[in-house]
Amino acid sequence: MQSEADDRHLRQRSVKTLAWLGDAEFEREVRLRLARRGDYSVDRLDKARARIVNAGAQAELLAELLAAGVLDEAEEAVVRRGRNTALRGAGHRRGTVREYRAATALEALMAWWLLGGQRARFEALIIPAIEARVDAQLGD
């Protein structure tokens, strides 16, 4: 369980730093779960990964969490901070600015859990969603 001092420290972290870490952890978990499914061509694995790890897909995942009402007040505050972060160059690739902001919010939330000693929260809310998406991509 986090102390109030830990909470304050995490809330003061740069959202961009949190999102950077959350992005890496999310992709690592997706790659791990794809690889566990068996030996597929690297091209197929990379295409599956790209369909799961992108701003649009992460925005959808955040929308699912919000719609389910599973986030507490502190988690919702992290999401708000993530959505309000100024993003340079966002939307220049494949997603919209709204998708990039939502993806940043989700990534920041994931890192907030991990840095705050709440990996169980990450595993309860994010891992099942990753598994479902991996199933959808590799469902043979």
Backbone bond lengths (Angstrom), bond angles and torsions (degrees), N, CA, C in turn:
res aa  C-N    CA-C-N  psi(-1)  N-CA   C-N-CA  omega(-1)  CA-C   N-CA-C  phi
1 M - - - 1.454 - - 1.528 108.88 -
2 Q 1.303 115.14 139.73 1.452 120.01 -179.33 1.515 111.20 -80.63
3 S 1.321 115.82 146.40 1.455 119.99 172.23 1.525 108.01 -86.24
4 E 1.325 115.80 166.27 1.467 119.50 178.57 1.525 110.51 -62.49
5 A 1.327 117.18 -34.88 1.471 120.43 178.69 1.520 110.35 -64.12
6 D 1.338 117.30 -41.19 1.460 120.83 177.42 1.527 110.74 -62.28
7 D 1.332 116.44 -44.08 1.468 120.88 178.44 1.523 110.95 -57.98
8 R 1.338 116.52 -47.15 1.465 120.06 -179.33 1.525 110.54 -61.78
9 H 1.332 115.90 -42.18 1.462 120.21 -179.93 1.534 110.43 -62.39
10 L 1.320 117.57 -45.03 1.458 120.68 -179.76 1.523 111.45 -65.96
11 R 1.301 117.33 -38.60 1.465 120.18 -179.76 1.527 111.66 -66.91
12 Q 1.319 116.29 -22.31 1.462 120.17 -179.66 1.529 112.60 -88.24
13 R 1.305 117.24 -9.70 1.462 120.34 176.98 1.514 109.85 -62.83
14 S 1.305 115.07 149.11 1.451 120.57 174.24 1.527 108.99 -63.43
15 V 1.318 116.38 131.26 1.457 120.91 177.67 1.523 109.78 -61.03
16 K 1.300 116.83 -35.85 1.466 119.62 179.47 1.528 111.03 -64.75
17 T 1.328 117.15 -37.73 1.456 120.46 176.78 1.523 110.06 -66.66
18 L 1.327 116.44 -44.72 1.461 119.94 177.62 1.524 110.71 -60.74
19 A 1.323 116.92 -44.90 1.466 120.80 -178.89 1.528 110.95 -64.08
20 W 1.310 116.82 -38.71 1.464 121.01 178.29 1.528 110.59 -59.17
21 L 1.329 116.10 -45.78 1.453 120.64 179.39 1.527 111.11 -69.87
22 G 1.333 116.78 -43.52 1.462 120.74 -179.99 1.513 112.09 -61.74
23 D 1.314 116.90 -38.36 1.463 121.42 178.14 1.528 110.54 -61.37
24 A 1.322 115.72 -45.43 1.468 119.92 -179.50 1.526 111.10 -64.01
25 E 1.311 117.62 -42.23 1.463 120.76 -178.63 1.526 110.92 -68.49
26 F 1.324 117.15 -40.69 1.458 120.93 178.90 1.531 109.79 -61.49
27 E 1.315 117.10 -47.80 1.464 119.97 179.76 1.523 111.38 -63.62
28 R 1.323 117.65 -40.07 1.457 121.00 177.87 1.529 110.94 -59.71
29 E 1.313 116.60 -44.66 1.465 120.62 -179.99 1.532 111.09 -65.23
30 V 1.324 117.18 -39.56 1.463 120.50 177.66 1.522 110.10 -64.22
31 R 1.317 117.53 -47.66 1.470 120.97 179.66 1.528 111.30 -60.35
32 L 1.310 116.28 -42.92 1.464 120.42 179.93 1.523 110.53 -60.40
33 R 1.319 117.02 -45.76 1.453 120.28 -178.21 1.526 112.42 -70.79
34 L 1.305 117.80 -34.34 1.462 120.23 174.43 1.529 110.50 -64.12
35 A 1.324 116.28 -45.86 1.465 120.38 -178.12 1.525 111.97 -65.38
36 R 1.316 117.03 -32.95 1.469 120.30 179.63 1.526 112.31 -67.24
37 R 1.316 117.34 -20.41 1.462 120.46 -177.04 1.516 113.34 -73.74
38 G 1.309 117.06 -17.62 1.454 119.15 178.45 1.507 111.89 139.63
39 D 1.322 113.85 -176.13 1.457 119.92 -179.64 1.518 109.68 -89.54
40 Y 1.298 114.74 107.20 1.455 122.83 174.58 1.522 106.71 -117.23
41 S 1.302 116.36 163.46 1.463 118.00 176.31 1.530 108.39 -62.88
42 V 1.316 115.06 147.89 1.457 120.15 179.43 1.524 109.57 -60.72
43 D 1.315 116.68 -34.59 1.459 120.21 177.98 1.531 110.67 -61.15
44 R 1.323 117.14 -45.06 1.467 120.91 179.35 1.531 110.81 -65.09
45 L 1.343 116.20 -42.71 1.459 120.08 178.27 1.527 111.15 -61.87
46 D 1.317 116.19 -42.79 1.465 119.59 -178.50 1.523 111.34 -67.08
47 K 1.321 117.14 -38.56 1.468 119.69 177.45 1.521 111.04 -65.82
48 A 1.325 116.52 -40.88 1.468 120.52 177.42 1.524 110.24 -63.44
49 R 1.331 116.36 -44.57 1.463 120.67 178.29 1.518 110.76 -58.80
50 A 1.321 116.39 -44.64 1.465 120.65 -177.37 1.528 111.82 -64.23
51 R 1.332 117.57 -31.34 1.467 120.14 178.56 1.524 112.18 -76.14
52 I 1.320 117.05 -18.41 1.467 121.33 179.31 1.524 111.22 -98.15
53 V 1.325 116.22 -38.20 1.471 121.69 -176.11 1.521 108.56 -102.83
54 N 1.302 115.42 81.71 1.467 121.37 174.73 1.517 108.04 -153.89
55 A 1.302 116.83 164.37 1.462 121.04 -174.28 1.523 112.05 -59.72
56 G 1.322 117.80 -43.02 1.453 120.42 -178.95 1.518 112.66 -63.27
57 A 1.321 116.89 -44.77 1.462 121.34 -179.98 1.527 110.93 -66.95
58 Q 1.324 117.16 -39.16 1.457 120.33 178.70 1.528 110.49 -69.56
59 A 1.327 117.85 -35.36 1.465 120.88 176.04 1.529 110.24 -63.48
60 E 1.327 116.70 -40.24 1.471 120.69 176.76 1.518 110.92 -62.51
61 L 1.312 117.11 -42.56 1.460 120.88 179.87 1.528 110.42 -62.77
62 L 1.324 117.04 -43.57 1.466 119.72 177.46 1.522 110.40 -62.09
63 A 1.321 117.03 -42.67 1.471 120.46 179.05 1.530 110.91 -59.52
64 E 1.331 116.75 -39.10 1.471 120.94 177.88 1.528 110.87 -63.32
65 L 1.327 116.82 -43.72 1.465 120.36 179.29 1.522 110.98 -63.19
66 L 1.325 116.12 -43.36 1.464 119.91 -179.77 1.519 111.29 -66.31
67 A 1.315 117.09 -42.29 1.465 121.03 179.71 1.529 111.64 -64.50
68 A 1.317 116.40 -33.46 1.468 120.87 -179.88 1.532 111.60 -75.47
69 G 1.327 117.28 -15.18 1.459 120.97 179.26 1.515 114.20 67.01
70 V 1.329 116.69 31.18 1.467 120.64 -175.15 1.528 113.90 -92.00
71 L 1.324 117.55 -8.01 1.462 119.99 -178.31 1.525 110.52 -89.63
72 D 1.320 114.91 141.62 1.463 118.68 177.02 1.532 109.31 -86.91
73 E 1.310 115.40 179.73 1.465 121.38 -175.06 1.532 112.33 -60.23
74 A 1.322 117.09 -43.68 1.467 120.78 -179.80 1.529 110.79 -65.10
75 E 1.322 116.83 -40.61 1.467 120.96 178.88 1.526 110.52 -65.64
76 E 1.312 116.69 -41.02 1.468 120.07 177.55 1.523 111.15 -63.58
77 A 1.332 117.25 -33.46 1.466 120.86 177.15 1.526 110.35 -65.22
78 V 1.321 117.61 -40.50 1.473 121.21 177.10 1.523 109.30 -63.25
79 V 1.323 117.03 -42.65 1.465 121.38 178.88 1.534 110.13 -61.21
80 R 1.323 117.16 -44.49 1.478 119.82 178.73 1.522 110.68 -60.45
81 R 1.338 116.66 -44.32 1.472 119.79 178.18 1.521 110.60 -60.05
82 G 1.323 116.53 -42.63 1.459 120.50 -179.65 1.514 112.66 -63.45
83 R 1.314 115.83 -41.54 1.469 119.79 -179.97 1.515 112.41 -68.34
84 N 1.325 116.72 -27.76 1.463 120.76 -176.61 1.520 113.54 -91.88
85 T 1.312 117.34 2.47 1.460 120.53 -179.44 1.519 110.63 -73.47
86 A 1.311 115.06 134.60 1.462 119.93 176.43 1.517 108.60 -69.71
87 L 1.317 115.74 127.72 1.460 121.04 -178.74 1.513 109.34 -117.93
88 R 1.293 115.77 116.21 1.466 120.02 177.39 1.515 109.13 -82.90
89 G 1.300 115.41 129.41 1.452 120.09 176.69 1.515 113.96 80.49
90 A 1.325 117.93 1.54 1.460 119.81 -179.19 1.516 109.93 -64.85
91 G 1.295 116.19 140.00 1.447 120.90 179.56 1.520 113.32 89.91
92 H 1.312 116.03 -2.96 1.460 119.27 -178.15 1.515 112.46 -81.27
93 R 1.321 116.35 -16.42 1.452 118.64 -179.59 1.519 108.70 -94.55
94 R 1.316 117.88 -100.95 1.453 119.75 -175.34 1.511 114.44 -115.48
95 G 1.320 117.21 -21.74 1.450 120.09 -175.41 1.512 112.67 -99.04
96 T 1.315 113.99 171.00 1.457 120.06 176.05 1.524 109.37 -87.43
97 V 1.314 116.63 166.85 1.459 120.79 177.00 1.526 109.24 -60.06
98 R 1.315 117.77 -40.51 1.466 121.58 179.03 1.539 110.65 -60.17
99 E 1.333 116.45 -43.11 1.465 119.90 178.65 1.527 111.09 -64.75
100 Y 1.328 117.12 -42.42 1.454 119.71 -179.99 1.519 111.37 -64.79
101 R 1.321 117.45 -38.24 1.462 120.46 177.89 1.525 110.89 -65.47
102 A 1.322 117.02 -42.41 1.466 120.91 178.45 1.529 110.57 -66.06
103 A 1.330 116.96 -41.29 1.469 120.62 178.40 1.528 110.07 -63.32
104 T 1.313 116.93 -41.73 1.466 120.97 177.07 1.518 110.37 -60.66
105 A 1.322 116.52 -41.30 1.466 120.99 178.77 1.526 110.95 -62.76
106 L 1.328 117.05 -45.19 1.465 120.55 179.18 1.530 110.85 -63.86
107 E 1.312 117.03 -45.17 1.466 120.90 179.88 1.525 111.09 -61.71
108 A 1.324 116.48 -41.95 1.466 120.18 178.18 1.528 110.73 -63.40
109 L 1.321 116.44 -40.97 1.463 120.58 178.89 1.523 111.04 -62.73
110 M 1.328 116.95 -43.42 1.461 120.04 179.28 1.528 110.73 -60.66
111 A 1.317 117.63 -44.52 1.463 120.83 179.40 1.531 110.42 -67.30
112 W 1.308 116.61 -37.70 1.459 120.89 178.53 1.530 110.05 -58.54
113 W 1.338 115.90 -43.68 1.467 119.69 175.85 1.519 110.82 -62.18
114 L 1.313 116.67 -48.26 1.468 120.75 -174.19 1.528 111.66 -66.04
115 L 1.315 117.18 -42.80 1.463 120.68 179.47 1.523 111.94 -72.84
116 G 1.310 116.07 -23.71 1.465 120.49 -178.35 1.512 113.90 -92.75
117 G 1.318 116.74 10.67 1.447 119.36 178.41 1.524 113.60 73.78
118 Q 1.327 116.38 25.45 1.456 121.06 -178.65 1.524 111.56 -114.57
119 R 1.308 115.84 42.22 1.473 119.93 179.59 1.533 111.21 -57.22
120 A 1.316 117.43 -32.68 1.470 120.40 178.93 1.528 110.54 -60.28
121 R 1.297 117.16 -35.22 1.478 121.51 178.04 1.527 109.18 -66.27
122 F 1.321 116.38 -45.32 1.464 122.30 176.55 1.528 109.37 -57.64
123 E 1.320 116.35 -47.41 1.462 120.57 -177.69 1.527 112.07 -66.93
124 A 1.311 117.51 -34.34 1.465 120.33 -178.82 1.528 112.27 -74.32
125 L 1.324 117.48 -35.61 1.468 120.22 -173.44 1.522 114.33 -102.54
126 I 1.308 117.74 -31.13 1.465 120.15 -174.18 1.531 112.04 -98.53
127 I 1.313 118.08 -43.75 1.462 120.62 -175.54 1.537 112.05 -59.41
128 P 1.341 120.43 -44.94 1.470 118.39 177.40 1.533 112.63 -60.44
129 A 1.316 116.55 -35.38 1.465 119.92 177.81 1.527 110.92 -67.33
130 I 1.324 116.82 -39.81 1.465 120.45 176.49 1.523 109.49 -63.36
131 E 1.317 117.02 -46.23 1.462 121.00 -179.53 1.527 110.75 -58.23
132 A 1.308 117.98 -44.11 1.466 121.47 179.54 1.520 110.65 -62.69
133 R 1.316 116.98 -38.82 1.463 119.76 -179.65 1.533 111.44 -72.17
134 V 1.317 116.68 -36.21 1.463 120.65 176.20 1.532 108.65 -64.62
135 D 1.333 117.01 -43.75 1.469 120.63 176.31 1.525 111.04 -55.64
136 A 1.314 115.79 -44.25 1.460 120.24 -178.73 1.532 111.77 -65.29
137 Q 1.309 117.07 -34.29 1.471 120.70 -177.86 1.519 112.84 -81.42
138 L 1.326 117.26 -36.14 1.465 120.18 -175.08 1.519 113.13 -108.31
139 G 1.304 116.89 5.96 1.461 119.54 -179.70 1.513 110.61 -56.65
140 D 1.310 115.78 104.44 1.478 120.61 -176.73 1.505 110.57 -88.35
